[in-house]
Amino acid sequence: MSSKTLFQAIKEDHEEMYLYHDEYKRARTAGDVDAQARWARQLTWEVARHAVGEEIVVYPLMEKHLGDKGKQLADHDREEHQHVKEFLYRLESLKPEEESYSQTIELVMASLHPHNDDEEITDLPMLEAVIGADASREAAQNFKKTKKLVPTRSHPSAPNRPPFETLAGLLAAPADKLKDWFASFPTEEEMGQAKEELKHRDHDAKAGRAAAAAGQQ
C-alpha cells in the first residue's frame, strides 16, 4: 500500500499544477510561444486527470463518511470543477499566441487556487479524521490508479458522478491519449528541472488564506 495519505497525494497534485503554471508564465514572459504551449498542455493534462480522479474516488468518500455535510462539500467541489472544465475546453480552441489563451489559463488558476485551498484546509482533514490513516492511504492508492485510466482532456458535458462518469471516462480516455501522442509536452530535461524545483515547494493553504484575510483588515 502507498505510504502517502490521501491529503498528501492530493496536495502533491496541487503543487504540480502551481509549478506548471509558473513554468507557463516564465515562458510567456520570455516570449517563447512553443514553451507556453508545452507547459499549458502539461498543466491541463494534470488538471483534467486530477479532477476526474477526485470525482470518482474522493467525493464519494466524502458523501459516504461525512453525511449531509459531505454531500454539500462534494456538490460544491463538483460545481467548481465544472467551471474549470469549461475553461479548459475553451482553451482547446485557442492558440498560445492569442491574448485570450493566456486569459483563459489565468481563469483556470483563479478557479483552482481557492478550490484547492478549501480541499487542503477543510475537506480532506475532515474526511481523514473520520476514515483514519489506513483508509486514507488506501484511498490515495485508488486515486493514483484511477488517474491512469481517466481522460486527459476536458469533457464538461460528461457525467461527474460514478458509475456513469467512470464509464464515460473509460470511453473518452483512448481518444484523449491518441491526441496527446501528437501534442507537444515539456521535454524530459524541462520536466526534470521542474521536478527538482517541486521538491522545494510547499504551498501552505491555511497560512496563505490567513495572511490574505489579515491584509484585508
C-alpha positions in Angstrom: 0.0 0.0 0.0 1.1 3.5 -0.7 2.8 5.3 2.2 1.1 8.6 1.1 -2.1 9.7 2.7 -5.0 11.0 0.6 -4.2 14.5 1.7 -0.5 14.1 0.7 -1.5 12.7 -2.7 -3.9 15.5 -3.5 -1.6 18.2 -2.2 1.2 16.8 -4.4 -1.0 17.2 -7.4 -1.9 20.8 -6.4 1.8 21.7 -6.1 2.4 20.3 -9.6 -0.4 22.5 -11.0 1.1 25.6 -9.5 4.6 24.7 -10.8 3.4 24.1 -14.3 1.5 27.4 -14.2 4.7 29.1 -13.1 6.6 27.5 -15.9 3.9 28.7 -18.4 4.2 32.3 -17.1 8.0 32.1 -17.4 7.7 31.0 -21.0 5.2 33.8 -21.7 7.4 36.4 -20.1 10.3 35.2 -22.3 8.1 35.3 -25.4 8.6 31.6 -26.0 5.2 30.6 -27.6 6.3 27.0 -28.1 7.2 26.6 -24.5 4.0 28.2 -23.5 2.1 25.6 -25.4 4.1 22.7 -23.9 3.5 23.9 -20.3 -0.1 24.7 -20.9 -0.6 21.2 -22.2 1.2 19.7 -19.2 -1.0 21.8 -16.9 -4.3 21.0 -18.5 -3.3 17.3 -18.7 -2.7 17.2 -14.9 -5.8 19.2 -14.0 -8.1 17.1 -16.2 -6.9 13.8 -14.7 -6.9 15.2 -11.1 -10.5 16.5 -11.4 -12.0 13.2 -12.6 -9.9 11.2 -10.1 -11.3 13.2 -7.3 -14.9 12.9 -8.6 -14.5 9.1 -8.9 -12.6 8.4 -5.7 -12.6 11.3 -3.2 -16.1 12.9 -3.4 -18.0 9.6 -3.0 -15.9 9.0 0.2 -16.9 12.4 1.5 -20.6 11.7 0.8 -20.3 8.3 2.4 -18.5 9.2 5.6 -19.4 12.9 6.3 -23.2 12.7 6.0 -25.1 15.8 4.8 -22.0 18.0 5.2 -20.0 15.6 2.9 -22.7 15.8 0.3 -22.8 19.6 0.5 -19.0 19.8 0.2 -18.9 17.3 -2.7 -21.6 19.0 -4.7 -19.8 22.4 -4.2 -16.5 20.8 -5.3 -18.1 19.3 -8.4 -19.6 22.6 -9.3 -16.2 24.3 -9.1 -14.7 21.5 -11.2 -17.3 22.2 -13.8 -16.2 25.8 -14.2 -12.6 24.7 -14.6 -13.6 22.0 -17.2 -15.4 24.6 -19.2 -12.4 26.9 -19.2 -10.1 24.0 -20.3 -12.5 23.1 -23.0 -12.4 26.7 -24.3 -8.6 26.6 -24.2 -8.6 23.8 -26.8 -10.0 26.2 -29.5 -7.5 28.9 -28.8 -3.8 29.5 -29.9 -1.0 30.1 -27.4 0.0 33.3 -29.1 -3.5 34.8 -28.5 -4.2 37.0 -25.5 -7.4 35.1 -24.9 -5.3 31.9 -24.4 -3.4 33.4 -21.5 -6.5 35.0 -20.1 -8.2 31.6 -20.1 -5.2 30.0 -18.3 -5.4 32.6 -15.6 -9.2 32.0 -15.2 -8.4 28.3 -14.7 -5.9 29.1 -12.0 -8.1 31.7 -10.4 -10.7 29.0 -10.0 -8.3 26.3 -8.9 -6.5 28.1 -6.1 -9.5 28.7 -3.8 -10.9 25.3 -4.7 -7.6 23.5 -3.9 -7.2 25.5 -0.7 -10.7 24.5 0.5 -9.7 20.9 0.0 -6.5 21.2 1.9 -7.9 23.3 4.8 -11.4 21.8 5.2 -12.4 18.8 3.1 -9.5 16.4 3.3 -8.7 16.9 7.0 -12.4 16.4 7.9 -12.5 13.2 5.8 -9.2 11.8 7.1 -10.3 12.4 10.7 -13.2 10.1 10.1 -11.8 7.3 7.9 -8.4 7.0 9.6 -4.8 6.6 8.3 -5.1 3.2 6.7 -8.2 4.0 4.8 -6.6 7.3 3.7 -3.6 5.5 2.3 -5.8 3.1 0.5 -7.8 6.0 -1.0 -4.6 7.6 -2.1 -3.6 4.4 -3.9 -7.0 4.2 -5.6 -6.8 7.9 -6.6 -3.4 7.3 -8.2 -4.6 4.2 -10.1 -7.7 6.0 -11.3 -5.8 8.9 -12.7 -4.0 6.4 -15.1 -7.4 5.4 -16.6 -9.3 8.7 -16.9 -9.5 11.3 -19.7 -6.5 13.6 -20.1 -8.6 16.4 -21.6 -11.7 18.3 -20.5 -15.2 16.9 -21.2 -17.5 19.4 -19.5 -20.7 17.7 -20.8 -19.7 14.3 -19.4 -21.3 13.0 -16.1 -19.4 13.9 -13.0 -20.6 11.1 -10.7 -19.7 7.4 -10.8 -20.6 4.9 -12.2 -21.6 6.9 -15.3 -18.5 9.1 -15.0 -16.3 6.0 -14.8 -17.9 4.6 -18.0 -17.7 7.9 -19.8 -14.1 8.3 -18.8 -13.1 4.8 -20.0 -14.7 5.6 -23.3 -13.1 9.0 -23.7 -9.6 8.2 -22.4 -8.2 6.3 -25.5 -9.2 9.2 -27.9 -7.6 11.7 -25.5 -4.4 9.7 -25.3 -4.2 9.5 -29.0 -4.5 13.3 -29.2 -1.7 13.5 -26.6 0.5 11.4 -28.8 0.6 14.2 -31.4 0.6 17.1 -28.9 3.8 18.8 -27.6 4.6 18.3 -23.9 7.7 19.6 -22.0 10.9 17.8 -22.8 12.5 15.3 -20.4 15.1 17.9 -19.5 12.4 20.5 -18.8 10.4 18.1 -16.7 13.5 17.0 -14.8 14.3 20.6 -13.9 10.6 21.2 -12.9 10.5 18.0 -10.7 13.7 19.2 -8.9 12.1 22.5 -8.2 9.0 20.7 -7.0 11.0 19.2 -4.1 11.5 22.6 -2.6 7.9 23.9 -3.0 5.3 23.7 -0.2 2.2 25.8 -0.7 0.7 26.4 2.8 -3.0 26.9 2.0 -4.1 27.7 5.6 -1.3 30.2 6.2 -1.8 31.8 2.8 -5.5 32.3 3.5 -4.9 33.7 6.9 -2.4 36.2 5.6 -4.8 37.3 2.9 -7.5 37.8 5.4 -5.2 39.8 7.7 -4.2 42.0 4.7 -7.8 42.9 4.1 -8.3 44.1 7.7 
